[in-house]
């Protein structure tokens, strides 16, 4: 009986470590979304440990009256669902600059992140996420914005 329990514990631990390795060491790609106008971001993810990673996004936003650049950093927790699907949550912050034609300036933001991703058999990951962002600049954004985006990244 003790031998059977030991084998079961080993099998469970092996399955957790196999799933934990599903996060690649690096991923680089694009995150395309909509937050008061179309925007795109160059996105980089870096593995930290087991189910944790960092994500850095350098992007732009363009709407009818404001153009903006921003850099956002997020700490994410990644949890397996089944097969090659994962879901993730994260928190972070960012800085940026904007030009509204009448004035320009800088802004800061805090952000959350929640999404789902699929890891293909080849080194590609596809994700869909929602990033609530709370801005700190009355001229650009001083309320809660929802950034919904589709991401495609090459894993290496």
FENKA-V150222 format. One record per helix or strand. SS is the DSSP state (~ for helix, > for strand). FROM is the first residue (numbers start at 1). TO is the last residue. If there is no record, write none. Layout:
SS,FROM,TO ; SS,FROM,TO
//
This chain:
~,2,20 ; >,26,34 ; >,38,49 ; >,52,62 ; >,67,82 ; >,85,99 ; >,104,119 ; >,124,135 ; >,137,137 ; >,141,141 ; >,144,155
//
